[in-house]
């Protein structure tokens, strides 16, 4: 061989010295674990894995137990747990920890459920606690006992399992009695304890209506994973790389952690100047929000979130876990912060070019609708059998107009202020059937369909919104934003949707408006919406009762939403924003047709020979100078009750409908009207 493989330097010393305890053998003998633990009431343990059977037996003998699992991967094969792992040098970062802790806390909860009521009650009472080591894995097996018999340290090779402590496998067990040994080894316990994170009781145990404790059987939200909870409490985690990571884990736990890890591998983690990953509470929440807001096409079908609003009890659940209770106290400071963010962001539209006031009016109307839209199906369910038009409780909205009008950003921020994230379908993935299927799965979470092209709009939106006889009580509101190609919405769709036309554009320098938008997207929370729901749900319950009683008319859901939002903004901001005006179903009628009114008034103001008024026949006729395409396009934007017909380049409108319903005062116009009067 050309190179001598043994010519280089010999093995290098380890980075850290080994800690060696020099001891003398005083005695040895056979004993049972019951005798080894007898006389002690408190246990603090570091172990690599455990068994439920042994935890059950210990719980009967000990009054207080705290178990620190010495690896992010903690459970054994027969219990979906992980056996002691071999070490491999590889990068093991925040995303790995997040995936492992989520999968394994869920597995631990299922295992504890097999242990029966006693373990669950101990966890709920806080006398049985679990922690996960978040840093370098530990192979220590250390058990610190204290009680009437004094203090004892048990260490060696056994994990906290029956197999280890009942002699089913070869183990070396060493016991040190006395204060000196206990104090020394407690220092090692405290070292690992400080580098561990607690598994909160609510991550493992839920309470049934009868007060009994039960094992949690719903997925753990990413925000509830232990490592995320401690970050939210103020810890900053520096993700060193590479470092040793455990392997050799059981197949089912591996599949769970690997599947989630594959989703989390592309998390965009912040870096410091040295290139290290530094994670704080603010950054982790921002990262997780972005992860949750991925377009539906990039999300596994098993991980589509769902929110449900129980109008009867007032309880809102997210992914099967209670998210809001009617008697819950929503922190007033957080409500005020969210209100200020929303108010500042909305006010920033005043700096837009074009019809800025109109854009602000439309965005306020959209927010009033979106907040209440998840509860609209509950009222539609009662309205449809009574023959009430279901679109008085709209579940669809479309925002169209200028391409730089802030439509996409506004819908994302508004949706994020509700449940903390937004769910979106890209235009290329959008079909009516797909949207209808997703709205059932999302429940109360709005579905955003962004940048819908003209072809997609004409092909799929009519089939989507013409679901007037739908009687399900809970499904997602759907919001469509369009590109510039969609210039008009057909009248049979506008009556079924909240139609928002944006005729304004963000300034070129983008400074203030863009900064406020970014801040709102980054910092907006859910406190304002949760407080809003606590006020709204009892009102909706009363409205449903009114509908079921078949009283005359219909309760105005949009008006009630407007009243609650105005009240909350006034309370939290100290003054009512000028744009937060009262809105009801009647006002939405005006907003829906505002673009047509604006177009018509512009034509009346500029027209000369093109406009003809015939009061005898009750018609206003507009000519388009031989341009039949322009005439057809305008006719498509005319409300059904106004349009009398079109022939070639002439569009005939109902004069009475214009004046009585639309509020267009035709007779007061000057210019063309005075000339027409003289000619008449």
C-alpha positions in Angstrom: 0.0 0.0 0.0 1.2 3.5 -0.9 0.2 4.9 2.5 0.9 3.4 5.9 -2.5 3.4 7.7 -0.7 3.2 11.0 1.8 6.0 10.4 -0.4 8.8 11.7 -0.9 9.9 15.2 -2.5 7.4 17.7 -5.9 7.7 19.3 -6.7 11.1 20.6 -7.8 11.8 24.1 -11.6 12.4 24.7 -12.9 15.9 24.8 -13.9 15.4 28.4 -12.4 13.2 31.1 -14.5 10.3 32.6 -15.8 10.7 36.1 -14.7 7.7 38.1 -15.8 6.9 41.7 -13.3 5.0 43.6 -15.1 2.6 46.0 -14.4 -0.4 48.2 -16.7 -3.4 48.2 -18.2 -3.7 51.6 -20.6 -6.5 50.9 -22.9 -8.1 48.3 -25.9 -10.3 48.3 -29.2 -11.1 46.7 -32.3 -9.0 47.4 -35.6 -8.1 45.8 -36.4 -4.7 44.4 -39.1 -4.4 47.1 -36.4 -4.7 49.8 -34.1 -2.4 47.9 -36.7 0.3 47.8 -38.3 -0.5 51.2 -38.5 2.3 53.8 -38.3 5.1 51.2 -41.1 7.4 50.0 -39.5 9.7 47.5 -37.7 8.8 44.2 -35.8 11.0 41.8 -34.6 8.9 38.8 -32.6 9.2 35.6 -33.2 6.3 33.3 -33.0 5.5 29.6 -36.3 3.7 29.4 -39.0 2.4 31.7 -41.9 0.0 31.8 -45.5 0.8 32.8 -45.6 -2.4 35.0 -42.7 -1.2 37.1 -44.1 2.4 37.4 -47.4 1.0 38.6 -45.6 -1.0 41.4 -43.4 1.9 42.4 -46.4 4.2 42.5 -48.0 2.0 45.2 -44.9 2.0 47.3 -43.7 5.7 46.9 -45.5 8.9 47.6 -43.5 11.1 45.1 -41.7 10.2 41.9 -39.9 12.2 39.4 -38.4 10.5 36.3 -35.9 12.2 33.9 -35.6 10.2 30.7 -32.0 10.4 29.6 -32.6 10.8 25.9 -35.0 12.5 23.6 -36.0 9.0 22.6 -37.3 7.4 25.7 -39.6 4.4 25.4 -39.0 0.4 25.0 -40.1 -1.8 22.1 -42.8 -3.8 23.9 -44.4 -0.5 25.0 -43.7 1.5 21.9 -40.6 2.5 23.8 -37.0 2.8 22.8 -34.3 0.5 24.1 -30.9 1.7 25.1 -29.3 3.2 22.0 -25.9 3.0 20.4 -24.3 6.3 19.6 -23.7 7.7 16.1 -22.1 11.0 15.3 -24.7 13.0 13.3 -26.4 16.3 13.4 -29.3 16.2 15.9 -30.9 19.6 16.1 -34.1 21.3 17.2 -36.3 19.8 14.5 -35.2 16.3 15.6 -35.9 17.1 19.2 -39.3 18.5 18.3 -40.3 15.5 16.2 -39.1 12.9 18.8 -40.6 14.6 21.8 -44.0 15.0 20.1 -44.1 11.3 19.0 -42.9 10.0 22.3 -45.0 12.1 24.6 -48.0 10.9 22.6 -46.7 7.3 23.0 -46.1 7.8 26.7 -49.7 9.0 27.1 -51.0 5.9 25.4 -48.8 3.7 27.7 -50.0 5.4 30.8 -53.5 4.8 29.8 -52.8 1.0 29.9 -51.6 1.5 33.5 -55.1 2.4 34.8 -56.6 5.1 36.9 -53.9 5.2 39.6 -51.1 6.4 37.5 -53.3 9.0 35.7 -54.5 10.3 39.0 -50.9 10.5 40.3 -49.9 12.5 37.2 -52.8 14.9 37.5 -52.0 15.4 41.2 -48.4 16.1 40.4 -46.9 13.3 42.5 -45.7 11.4 39.4 -43.7 13.7 37.1 -41.8 13.1 33.9 -39.0 15.1 32.2 -37.2 14.8 28.9 -33.5 15.5 28.6 -33.2 18.2 25.9 -29.4 18.2 25.5 -26.7 15.6 25.1 -28.1 12.1 25.7 -27.4 10.5 29.1 -26.7 6.8 29.7 -26.9 7.2 33.5 -29.2 5.0 35.5 -29.4 6.8 38.8 -32.1 6.4 41.5 -32.1 8.7 44.5 -34.3 7.4 47.3 -35.2 9.2 50.5 -37.7 8.6 53.4 -37.9 7.3 56.9 -35.1 4.8 56.2 -32.8 7.6 55.3 -31.1 8.2 52.0 -30.0 5.7 49.4 -28.4 5.9 45.9 -29.0 3.0 43.5 -27.0 3.0 40.3 -25.4 0.6 37.8 -26.8 -0.8 34.6 -30.6 -1.4 35.3 -33.2 0.8 33.7 -36.4 1.5 35.5 -38.2 -1.7 34.3 -39.4 -5.0 35.7 -37.0 -6.8 33.4 -34.1 -5.1 35.1 -35.2 -5.1 38.7 -36.8 -8.6 38.7 -33.7 -10.4 37.6 -34.9 -11.3 34.1 -31.7 -10.1 32.6 -28.1 -9.7 33.8 -27.6 -6.3 35.6 -25.0 -4.8 37.9 -26.8 -2.9 40.7 -24.8 -0.8 43.2 -26.3 0.8 46.3 -24.7 3.6 48.4 -26.3 4.5 51.7 -25.9 7.7 53.7 -26.0 11.5 53.3 -22.5 11.9 51.7 -23.2 9.6 48.7 -26.8 10.9 48.3 -25.6 14.6 48.2 -22.8 13.8 45.7 -25.1 11.9 43.3 -27.8 14.5 43.7 -25.4 17.0 42.1 -25.3 14.8 39.0 -29.1 14.5 39.1 -29.5 18.2 39.3 -27.1 18.7 36.4 -29.3 16.6 34.1 -32.5 18.0 35.7 -31.5 21.5 34.7 -30.9 20.3 31.1 -34.3 18.6 30.9 -37.8 19.9 30.1 -41.0 18.9 32.0 -43.8 16.9 30.4 -46.8 18.9 31.6 -49.7 16.8 33.0 -52.2 18.1 30.4 -50.0 16.6 27.7 -50.6 13.2 29.2 -53.9 13.4 31.1 -57.4 14.8 30.3 -60.4 15.1 32.6 -63.7 13.5 31.8 -67.0 15.2 32.5 -67.4 13.1 35.6 -64.1 14.3 36.9 -62.2 11.1 36.2 -58.7 11.3 34.8 -58.1 9.7 31.4 -55.1 9.2 29.1 -54.9 11.9 26.4 -55.8 10.3 23.1 -55.6 13.3 20.8 -52.4 14.5 19.0 -50.1 16.9 20.7 -50.0 20.3 19.1 -46.5 21.5 18.2 -46.9 24.4 20.6 -47.5 21.9 23.4 -44.4 19.8 22.8 -42.2 20.2 26.0 -39.2 21.8 24.2 -41.6 24.5 22.7 -43.3 25.2 26.0 -40.0 26.0 27.8 -39.0 28.2 24.9 -42.2 30.1 25.3 -41.4 30.5 29.0 -38.2 32.4 28.0 -35.5 29.8 27.4 -33.2 30.4 24.5 -31.8 27.2 22.9 -28.5 27.2 21.0 -28.5 24.3 18.6 -24.9 23.0 18.4 -24.0 20.8 15.5 -23.0 18.1 15.1 -23.4 16.2 18.3 -24.1 12.5 19.2 -27.6 11.3 18.7 -29.2 8.1 19.9 -30.3 5.4 17.4 -31.6 1.9 17.5 -35.2 2.8 18.3 -38.3 0.7 18.0 -40.0 0.5 14.6 -43.4 2.1 15.4 -41.9 5.0 17.4 -39.4 5.4 14.5 -42.1 5.7 11.9 -43.9 8.3 13.9 -40.9 10.4 14.6 -39.4 9.9 11.1 -42.7 11.0 9.4 -42.9 14.2 11.5 -39.2 14.7 11.1 -39.5 14.6 7.4 -42.1 17.4 7.6 -40.0 19.5 10.0 -36.7 19.1 8.2 -37.2 22.2 6.1 -38.0 24.5 9.0 -36.2 27.8 8.4 -34.3 28.3 11.7 -32.7 31.7 12.6 -28.9 32.0 12.7 -26.6 34.2 14.7 -23.4 35.8 13.3 -21.4 32.7 14.0 -23.8 30.7 11.9 -25.3 28.8 14.8 -29.0 28.1 15.1 -30.4 30.2 18.0 -34.0 29.6 18.9 -36.1 31.8 21.2 -39.7 31.9 22.1 -40.6 34.5 19.5 -38.7 32.7 16.7 -40.1 29.3 17.5 -43.7 30.5 17.4 -43.0 32.3 14.1 -41.4 29.1 12.7 -44.3 26.9 13.8 -46.8 29.3 12.4 -45.1 29.2 9.0 -45.0 25.4 9.2 -48.7 25.2 10.1 -49.6 27.7 7.3 -48.1 25.6 4.5 -50.4 25.1 1.5 -52.6 22.1 1.9 -50.9 20.3 -1.0 -47.7 20.2 1.1 -49.4 18.8 4.1 -49.9 15.1 4.8 -53.6 14.2 4.7 -53.2 12.9 8.3 -52.1 16.3 9.5 -54.8 18.6 8.3 -56.0 20.6 11.4 -59.6 20.8 12.5 -61.4 23.3 14.8 -64.9 22.7 16.1 -67.2 25.2 17.8 -69.8 23.7 20.1 -72.5 26.3 20.3 -74.4 24.5 23.0 -71.5 24.3 25.5 -69.4 27.3 24.2 -66.3 25.0 24.0 -64.0 25.4 21.0 -61.6 22.5 20.3 -58.6 22.4 18.0 -57.4 19.0 16.9 -59.7 17.4 19.5 -58.1 19.4 22.4 -60.1 22.2 24.2 -58.8 25.5 22.9 -61.4 27.9 24.5 -63.9 27.5 27.3 -66.7 29.9 28.0 -65.5 30.6 31.5 -61.9 30.9 30.5 -60.1 34.2 31.3 -58.5 35.6 28.2 -55.6 37.9 29.3 -56.8 41.5 28.8 -53.3 42.7 27.9 -53.1 40.1 25.1 -56.5 41.1 23.8 -55.5 44.8 23.7 -52.2 44.0 22.0 -54.0 42.1 19.2 -56.6 44.8 18.9 -53.9 47.5 18.4 -52.1 45.4 15.8 -55.3 44.9 13.8 -56.3 48.6 14.1 -52.9 49.9 13.1 -52.8 47.5 10.1 -56.2 48.4 8.9 -55.5 52.1 9.3 -52.4 51.7 7.2 -54.6 51.3 4.1 -55.3 55.0 4.2 -51.8 55.5 2.7 -52.7 53.4 -0.4 -53.1 55.1 -3.8 -56.5 55.0 -5.5 -59.7 54.6 -3.6 -58.0 54.0 -0.2 -61.1 54.9 1.8 -63.1 52.3 -0.2 -60.5 49.7 0.3 -60.5 50.3 4.1 -64.3 50.1 4.1 -64.2 46.8 2.3 -61.5 45.3 4.5 -63.4 46.2 7.6 -66.5 44.6 6.2 -64.5 41.5 5.3 -63.1 41.2 8.8 -66.5 41.5 10.3 -67.7 38.7 8.1 -64.7 36.4 8.5 -64.8 36.4 12.3 -68.4 35.3 12.3 -68.3 33.0 9.3 -67.4 29.8 11.1 -70.7 30.0 12.9 -72.8 30.8 9.8 -73.4 27.1 8.9 -75.1 26.7 12.3 -77.7 29.3 11.4 -78.0 28.2 7.7 -78.8 24.8 9.0 -82.0 26.2 10.5 -82.7 28.8 7.8 -82.8 26.4 4.8 -85.8 24.3 6.0 -87.7 27.6 6.7 -87.2 28.9 3.1 -84.9 31.7 4.2 -82.3 32.5 1.6 -79.1 30.8 3.0 -76.9 33.6 1.6 -78.1 35.9 4.4 -75.5 33.9 6.4 -72.7 33.9 3.8 -69.9 31.3 4.0 -68.0 32.4 0.9 -66.0 35.6 0.1 -64.1 36.8 -2.9 -61.6 39.7 -2.9 -60.8 41.0 -6.4 -59.4 44.2 -8.0 -55.9 45.7 -8.2 -53.0 43.2 -7.9 -51.2 45.3 -5.3 -54.2 46.0 -3.1 -53.0 43.8 -0.2 -55.6 41.2 -0.6 -53.5 38.1 0.0 -51.6 39.6 3.0 -54.9 40.8 4.6 -56.6 37.5 4.3 -53.6 35.7 5.8 -53.3 38.1 8.8 -57.1 38.0 9.4 -57.1 34.2 9.4 -54.0 34.0 11.5 -55.6 36.2 14.2 -58.4 33.5 14.5 -56.7 30.2 15.2 -53.0 31.2 15.1 -52.3 30.0 11.5 -53.9 30.0 8.1 -54.6 27.1 5.7 -54.3 27.8 2.0 -54.8 26.1 -1.4 -52.8 27.4 -4.3 -54.7 28.3 -7.4 -53.2 25.4 -9.4 -54.5 22.9 -6.8 -58.0 24.4 -6.6 -61.1 22.6 -7.7 -64.6 22.8 -6.4 -64.6 19.2 -5.2 -61.2 19.6 -3.4 -62.4 22.8 -1.7 -65.7 21.2 -0.6 -63.8 18.2 0.8 -61.3 20.4 2.7 -63.9 22.6 4.2 -65.4 19.6 5.9 -62.1 18.5 7.3 -61.0 22.0 8.5 -64.2 22.6 10.5 -64.1 26.2 11.7 -60.7 27.0 10.2 -61.0 29.3 7.2 -59.8 27.9 3.9 -57.9 30.5 1.7 -57.7 30.0 -2.0 -55.1 32.4 -3.3 -54.7 34.1 -6.8 -57.5 32.3 -8.6 -57.1 32.7 -12.3 -60.0 33.6 -14.6 -60.2 30.1 -16.0 -60.2 28.5 -12.6 -62.8 31.0 -11.4 -65.2 30.4 -14.2 -64.7 26.6 -14.1 -65.0 25.9 -10.4 -66.3 28.8 -8.3 -70.0 28.5 -9.6 -70.1 24.9 -8.6 -68.5 25.7 -5.3 -70.8 28.5 -4.1 -74.1 27.2 -5.5 -74.5 24.9 -2.5 -77.5 26.7 -1.2 -79.2 23.6 0.4 -76.2 22.5 2.4 -77.4 21.7 6.0 -74.2 20.6 7.8 -73.7 22.5 11.0 -69.9 23.0 10.9 -67.6 23.6 7.9 -65.0 26.0 7.0 -65.7 29.4 5.4 -63.9 29.8 2.1 -62.1 32.9 1.0 -61.0 33.4 -2.6 -58.6 36.1 -3.8 -58.2 36.6 -7.6 -55.7 38.0 -9.9 -56.3 41.0 -12.2 -57.8 38.8 -14.9 -61.0 38.5 -12.9 -62.6 41.9 -13.4 -66.3 41.1 -12.7 -68.2 38.7 -10.6 -71.5 37.4 -12.1 -74.6 38.5 -10.2 -75.7 35.0 -9.4 -72.5 34.6 -7.5 -72.3 38.0 -5.8 -75.6 37.4 -4.0 -74.1 34.2 -2.5 -70.7 35.7 -1.5 -69.2 38.6 0.4 -67.8 40.5 -2.6 -64.9 42.8 -1.9 -63.6 44.9 -4.7 -60.3 46.6 -4.0 -59.5 49.7 -6.1 -56.4 50.8 -4.3 -52.7 49.9 -4.5 -49.8 49.9 -2.0 -47.4 52.9 -2.4 -44.2 52.2 -4.3 -41.9 52.9 -1.3 -44.0 50.4 0.8 -42.4 51.8 4.0 -45.1 52.3 6.6 -47.8 50.1 5.2 -45.5 47.2 4.6 -43.8 47.5 8.0 -47.2 47.4 9.7 -48.3 44.4 7.7 -45.1 42.5 8.5 -45.5 43.3 12.2 -49.1 42.2 12.2 -48.2 38.9 10.5 -45.3 38.3 12.9 -46.9 39.3 16.2 -50.7 38.8 15.9 -52.1 36.4 18.4 -55.5 34.8 19.0 -56.5 36.5 22.2 -58.7 39.1 20.5 -60.6 36.4 18.5 -61.0 34.1 21.6 -62.5 37.0 23.6 -64.7 37.8 20.6 -66.0 34.2 20.4 -66.8 34.2 24.1 -69.2 37.1 23.4 -70.5 35.8 20.1 -71.3 32.2 20.8 -74.2 32.9 23.3 -75.6 35.4 20.8 -75.5 32.7 18.0 -77.2 30.3 20.4 -80.1 32.8 20.9 -80.3 33.5 17.1 -80.6 29.7 16.4 -83.4 29.5 19.0 -85.1 32.4 17.3 -84.9 30.7 13.9 -86.1 27.4 15.3 -89.0 29.1 16.8 -89.9 30.3 13.3 -90.2 34.0 14.2 -90.8 36.5 11.4 -87.7 37.7 9.6 -84.1 36.5 10.3 -81.5 37.4 12.9 -78.8 39.6 11.4 -75.5 37.7 12.2 -73.3 40.3 10.4 -74.8 43.2 12.4 -74.1 41.3 15.7 -70.5 40.6 14.6 -70.1 44.3 13.9 -71.5 45.3 17.2 -69.2 43.0 19.2 -66.1 44.0 17.2 -66.9 47.7 17.6 -67.5 47.2 21.3 -64.2 45.4 21.8 -62.2 47.9 19.8 -63.7 50.8 21.7 -62.9 49.1 25.0 -59.3 48.1 24.2 -58.2 51.1 22.2 -59.9 53.8 24.2 -61.6 55.2 21.1 -63.5 53.9 18.2 -61.6 53.9 14.9 -63.4 56.0 12.2 -63.5 53.1 9.8 -65.1 50.7 12.3 -68.7 51.7 11.3 -71.8 49.6 12.1 -72.5 47.0 9.4 -75.5 44.7 8.8 -76.8 42.6 6.0 -78.3 45.7 4.3 -74.9 47.5 4.3 -73.3 44.4 2.7 -75.9 44.7 -0.1 -74.4 48.2 -0.8 -70.8 47.0 -0.5 -71.6 44.1 -2.8 -72.8 46.4 -5.6 -70.6 49.3 -4.9 -68.3 48.6 -7.9 -71.3 48.6 -10.2 -72.6 51.8 -8.7 -69.1 53.4 -9.1 -69.0 52.3 -12.8 -72.5 53.6 -13.5 -71.9 56.9 -11.8 -68.7 57.4 -13.8 -70.6 56.7 -17.0 -73.5 59.1 -16.1 -71.0 61.8 -15.2 -69.0 61.5 -18.5 -71.7 60.3 -20.9 -73.2 62.5 -23.6 -75.1 60.8 -26.4 -74.5 57.3 -24.9 -77.1 57.5 -22.1 -80.9 57.6 -22.7 -83.5 57.9 -20.0 -87.1 56.9 -20.7 -89.3 57.4 -17.7 -92.4 56.2 -19.5 -90.9 52.8 -20.0 -88.8 53.0 -16.8 -85.5 52.3 -18.6 -82.0 53.8 -18.6 -80.1 52.7 -21.7 -76.3 52.9 -22.1 -74.7 52.6 -25.5 -71.1 51.4 -25.9 -70.4 52.9 -29.4 -70.5 49.6 -31.2 -68.2 47.7 -28.7 -70.3 44.6 -28.0 -67.6 43.1 -25.9 -67.5 46.0 -23.5 -71.3 46.0 -23.4 -71.3 42.3 -22.5 -68.7 42.7 -19.8 -70.6 45.6 -18.2 -73.9 43.6 -18.4 -72.3 40.8 -16.5 -71.6 43.1 -13.6 -75.2 44.5 -13.4 -77.3 43.0 -10.6 -80.1 40.7 -11.8 -82.8 43.0 -10.4 -81.4 46.0 -12.3 -80.6 44.4 -15.7 -83.5 44.5 -18.2 -81.5 43.2 -21.1 -78.8 43.7 -23.6 -78.9 44.0 -27.4 -75.6 44.3 -29.3 -73.8 47.3 -27.8 -76.9 48.6 -25.8 -77.5 47.7 -22.1 -81.0 48.4 -20.7 -81.3 49.0 -16.9 -84.4 49.2 -14.7 -84.8 52.9 -13.7 -86.9 52.2 -10.7 -84.5 49.6 -9.3 -81.6 52.0 -9.8 -83.4 54.8 -7.9 -85.3 52.8 -5.2 -83.0 49.9 -4.5 -79.5 51.2 -5.5 -80.0 54.8 -4.4 -78.8 56.2 -7.7 -80.5 59.6 -8.1 -80.7 59.8 -11.9 -82.8 62.9 -12.1 -80.3 65.0 -10.2 -77.5 64.6 -12.7 -76.4 67.7 -14.6 -74.7 67.8 -18.0 -76.1 64.9 -20.0 -79.4 65.0 -18.0 -80.0 68.7 -18.7 -79.2 68.3 -22.4 -81.5 65.3 -22.5 -84.3 67.3 -20.7 -84.0 70.1 -23.3 -84.1 67.7 -26.2 -87.1 66.1 -24.7 
